[in-house]
Amino acid sequence: MPPTHSSPHSPADQRPARPRRPLAVVAVLVAAACALGACDFVPYSGASGSKVFYTGDSLTTMSAAQLDGAFLGRGYRVAGKHYPGTTIGWAGENVRSQVLNQTPDIVVIASGTNNLREPWGAKSDLKSAVALDWAAKTKCSVWVLPAVMSHMEVDGVVVSEPRPGAAEVNARIRELADDRSTQIADWGAHAAAHPEWYQHDDGIHHSTAGRQAYADFIADQTLALCGHP
């Protein structure tokens, strides 16, 4: 009697098994991807609601706990990435990574204060465009403009005066944002009559009361401009 076969083998079954990459190689590839920003994203807090991602500089860092609480309290899920001294270019890379990996519904960019250190030019336009173009891939995006005024204490008196170049930077951000349907939240205009919201030793960073006011303003503007979660 001829031998029987329980199941015929297709040519595909007879192909040699594909060799597996060594774990060390996989680890190197993952590390390379992360170095390029593919892993540079933040998970969300909150059980439900639209996903908000915010990014910024030291002003955002100082208000991070208040921002998280303000967004969660208004029904959003929230994730934030921020670091002191950073500029719009750094914020743009954060937006790109988050959009690629964590699909936010709303992006809030609170950056530009540190861009006042040098004249605005084509390079700043390009970096702003990167942030805005990636933010435009979401349902809604908001740019929180840097404050135009500083509020410093001089000889026991708080002196409020314009920050050099701030008005021009904000005007350019408005133009670039308008081209991409990004909403504008003008923190400086809102805070102009509240010097108590600033630390008077440098006139730019926020006091304890200012940190909460900043967070509430951003969350309220997001709600008003982007809709209920």
Secondary structure as GFF3:
##gff-version 3
##sequence-region A 1 229
A	DSSP	three_ten_helix	11	14	.	.	.	ID=ss1
A	DSSP	alpha_helix	23	35	.	.	.	ID=ss2
A	DSSP	beta_strand	51	56	.	.	.	ID=ss3
A	DSSP	alpha_helix	58	62	.	.	.	ID=ss4
A	DSSP	alpha_helix	64	73	.	.	.	ID=ss5
A	DSSP	beta_strand	77	82	.	.	.	ID=ss6
A	DSSP	alpha_helix	88	102	.	.	.	ID=ss7
A	DSSP	beta_strand	106	110	.	.	.	ID=ss8
A	DSSP	three_ten_helix	113	117	.	.	.	ID=ss9
A	DSSP	alpha_helix	122	135	.	.	.	ID=ss10
A	DSSP	beta_strand	140	144	.	.	.	ID=ss11
A	DSSP	beta_strand	149	154	.	.	.	ID=ss12
A	DSSP	beta_strand	157	162	.	.	.	ID=ss13
A	DSSP	alpha_helix	166	179	.	.	.	ID=ss14
A	DSSP	beta_strand	183	185	.	.	.	ID=ss15
A	DSSP	alpha_helix	187	191	.	.	.	ID=ss16
A	DSSP	three_ten_helix	195	197	.	.	.	ID=ss17
A	DSSP	alpha_helix	208	226	.	.	.	ID=ss18
###
